Amino acid sequence: MIRILLVRHATNDLLGQVLYGRRPGVRLNAEGIRQAHAIADRLAASCALSEVVSSPLERALETAAAIAGRQNLTVTIDDDLTEIDFGTWTGTAFSELLDREDWRNFNRRRATTSPPGGESMLQVQARAWRSIMRTVDKYRHEDAAVAFVTHGDVVRSVLLLVLGMPIDLIHRLEISPASLSEIRVWQNVTTVYGVNQILYEGLREC
């Protein structure tokens, strides 16, 4: 059995304010660093990882480094796990996007629309799944657990594929910063075992 642990990177100062996408230099803030180390500790206590694979963007690499370092592993970088390319929207404040018809259309029809000059969700889903299948082939003849540190829409795209849900329903899946979702592959059967599990304290108050 191969456990695929899909980790969204921890938080940063631009979260919820700016569509930063692939913008360089977006790093974890103090809370994000705390989250990353809390995730690393929880995973180390419950799961011996075979590998940690990460998006090349700084916020993902910092999260992955905490997880890998806790288990004496090095991080494997995979460009197929990078954030969706938001094209000319990259770096735009959400307050400026909310009134744009093309932004609203993109969020209503993710399967058939793309950001201007950017990438479609179908392309994101295809490359993310390609990354996972490379890992499945690598560990096909052994039990393994691999952490994939990536981005919210990348995680959603993989879960939608395994669940057989249309991409247009992407917003029905909540993927919080520093959360864990899990799929398992056993004898070519892929099953979702968890979605948006919070591995650190203090995310929400009830």
C-alpha positions as CSV (number, residue, x, y, z in Angstrom):
1,M,0.0,0.0,0.0
2,I,1.2,3.5,-0.8
3,R,0.0,6.4,1.3
4,I,0.0,9.7,-0.5
5,L,-0.1,12.6,2.1
6,L,-1.1,15.8,0.4
7,V,0.1,18.7,2.5
8,R,-0.8,22.3,1.7
9,H,2.0,24.7,2.6
10,A,1.7,26.7,5.9
11,T,0.5,30.3,6.1
12,N,2.1,33.6,5.1
13,D,1.4,37.3,5.3
14,L,-0.3,37.6,1.9
15,L,-2.8,34.8,2.4
16,G,-6.3,35.9,1.7
17,Q,-5.2,39.4,0.5
18,V,-3.3,38.9,-2.7
19,L,-3.5,36.3,-5.5
20,Y,0.2,35.6,-5.2
21,G,0.3,32.4,-7.3
22,R,3.8,31.8,-8.5
23,R,5.1,35.2,-7.4
24,P,8.6,34.6,-6.0
25,G,9.6,35.5,-2.5
26,V,6.4,34.5,-0.7
27,R,7.7,32.9,2.4
28,L,6.2,31.5,5.6
29,N,5.5,34.0,8.4
30,A,6.1,33.3,12.1
31,E,2.8,31.5,12.4
32,G,3.5,29.5,9.3
33,I,6.9,28.4,10.6
34,R,5.2,27.3,13.8
35,Q,2.6,25.4,11.8
36,A,5.2,23.7,9.6
37,H,7.1,22.4,12.6
38,A,3.9,21.3,14.3
39,I,3.0,19.3,11.2
40,A,6.5,17.8,11.1
41,D,6.2,16.7,14.7
42,R,2.8,15.1,14.3
43,L,3.8,13.2,11.1
44,A,7.1,12.0,12.8
45,A,5.1,10.7,15.7
46,S,2.7,8.8,13.5
47,C,4.2,8.0,10.1
48,A,7.7,7.0,8.9
49,L,7.9,8.8,5.6
50,S,9.7,7.2,2.6
51,E,10.1,10.6,0.8
52,V,9.1,14.2,0.9
53,V,8.3,15.8,-2.5
54,S,7.7,19.5,-2.9
55,S,6.6,22.3,-5.1
56,P,9.6,24.5,-6.0
57,L,8.0,27.7,-4.5
58,E,9.5,29.0,-1.3
59,R,6.5,28.6,1.0
60,A,6.1,24.9,0.0
61,L,9.9,24.3,0.3
62,E,10.0,25.7,3.8
63,T,7.1,23.6,4.9
64,A,8.6,20.5,3.2
65,A,12.0,21.2,4.8
66,A,10.5,21.1,8.3
67,I,8.8,17.8,7.6
68,A,11.8,16.2,5.9
69,G,14.3,17.4,8.5
70,R,12.3,15.9,11.3
71,Q,12.7,12.5,9.6
72,N,16.3,12.9,8.4
73,L,15.2,13.1,4.8
74,T,16.0,15.4,1.9
75,V,13.3,17.2,-0.1
76,T,12.7,16.1,-3.7
77,I,11.6,19.1,-5.8
78,D,9.0,18.4,-8.5
79,D,7.8,21.3,-10.8
80,D,4.6,19.4,-11.5
81,L,3.5,20.3,-7.9
82,T,3.8,24.0,-8.4
83,E,1.0,26.5,-7.9
84,I,-1.5,27.1,-10.8
85,D,-0.2,29.8,-13.1
86,F,-2.6,32.7,-12.7
87,G,-1.1,34.6,-15.6
88,T,-1.8,38.4,-15.6
89,W,-3.8,38.1,-12.3
90,T,-0.6,37.2,-10.4
91,G,0.0,39.7,-7.7
92,T,-3.4,41.3,-7.8
93,A,-5.3,42.0,-4.6
94,F,-8.5,40.0,-4.2
95,S,-10.4,43.2,-3.6
96,E,-9.5,44.2,-7.1
97,L,-10.6,40.9,-8.6
98,L,-14.0,40.5,-6.9
99,D,-15.8,42.8,-9.3
100,R,-14.3,41.4,-12.5
101,E,-16.6,39.3,-14.6
102,D,-13.7,37.1,-15.9
103,W,-12.7,36.3,-12.3
104,R,-16.2,35.4,-11.4
105,N,-16.5,33.3,-14.5
106,F,-13.3,31.5,-13.8
107,N,-14.5,30.5,-10.3
108,R,-17.9,29.3,-11.7
109,R,-16.5,27.4,-14.6
110,R,-13.1,26.1,-13.6
111,A,-13.3,23.2,-16.1
112,T,-13.6,25.4,-19.2
113,T,-11.9,28.7,-18.3
114,S,-8.4,29.8,-17.5
115,P,-6.8,33.0,-16.1
116,P,-5.7,35.4,-18.8
117,G,-2.3,34.1,-19.9
118,G,-2.4,31.4,-17.3
119,E,-3.1,27.7,-16.9
120,S,-6.3,25.7,-16.8
121,M,-7.3,23.5,-13.8
122,L,-7.3,20.5,-16.2
123,Q,-3.6,21.2,-16.8
124,V,-3.0,21.5,-13.1
125,Q,-4.8,18.2,-12.4
126,A,-2.9,16.4,-15.2
127,R,0.5,17.4,-14.0
128,A,-0.3,16.8,-10.3
129,W,-1.5,13.3,-11.1
130,R,1.6,12.7,-13.2
131,S,3.7,13.5,-10.2
132,I,1.8,11.1,-8.0
133,M,1.9,8.3,-10.5
134,R,5.7,8.6,-10.8
135,T,5.8,8.0,-7.0
136,V,3.4,5.1,-7.2
137,D,5.5,3.5,-9.9
138,K,8.6,4.0,-7.8
139,Y,7.2,2.3,-4.7
140,R,4.8,-0.1,-6.4
141,H,6.4,-3.2,-4.9
142,E,6.6,-2.0,-1.3
143,D,4.7,-0.2,1.5
144,A,5.5,3.5,1.5
145,A,4.3,6.8,2.7
146,V,5.2,9.9,0.7
147,A,4.4,13.5,1.7
148,F,3.6,15.9,-1.2
149,V,3.9,19.5,-0.1
150,T,2.0,21.7,-2.6
151,H,-0.8,24.3,-2.9
152,G,-4.5,24.4,-2.2
153,D,-5.8,24.1,-5.8
154,V,-3.3,21.4,-6.6
155,V,-4.6,19.3,-3.6
156,R,-8.2,19.9,-4.6
157,S,-7.5,18.9,-8.2
158,V,-6.1,15.5,-7.1
159,L,-9.0,14.9,-4.7
160,L,-11.5,15.8,-7.3
161,L,-10.0,13.3,-9.7
162,V,-10.0,10.4,-7.2
163,L,-13.5,11.2,-6.0
164,G,-14.8,11.4,-9.6
165,M,-16.1,15.0,-9.0
166,P,-16.3,17.6,-11.8
167,I,-13.6,20.4,-11.6
168,D,-16.4,23.0,-11.5
169,L,-17.2,21.7,-7.9
170,I,-13.7,22.6,-6.7
171,H,-15.0,25.0,-4.1
172,R,-16.9,22.3,-2.3
173,L,-13.5,21.1,-0.9
174,E,-11.9,23.2,1.8
175,I,-8.1,22.8,1.9
176,S,-6.7,25.0,4.7
177,P,-3.1,26.1,5.0
178,A,-1.0,23.5,6.8
179,S,-3.6,20.8,6.4
180,L,-3.3,17.2,5.4
181,S,-5.4,15.2,2.9
182,E,-4.6,11.6,2.2
183,I,-5.2,9.1,-0.6
184,R,-4.0,5.5,-0.6
185,V,-3.2,3.3,-3.5
186,W,-3.4,-0.5,-3.1
187,Q,-3.4,-2.9,-6.1
188,N,-4.3,-0.1,-8.5
189,V,-7.3,1.0,-6.4
190,T,-7.1,4.6,-5.2
191,T,-9.1,5.7,-2.2
192,V,-9.5,8.9,-0.3
193,Y,-8.8,8.5,3.4
194,G,-8.9,12.0,4.7
195,V,-9.6,15.6,3.6
196,N,-8.3,18.8,5.2
197,Q,-7.1,17.3,8.5
198,I,-5.6,20.0,10.7
199,L,-2.4,18.7,12.3
200,Y,-1.7,21.7,14.5
201,E,-3.6,23.6,17.2
202,G,-5.2,27.0,17.0
203,L,-6.6,27.1,13.5
204,R,-10.3,27.6,14.5
205,E,-12.2,28.5,17.7
206,C,-15.7,27.2,18.2
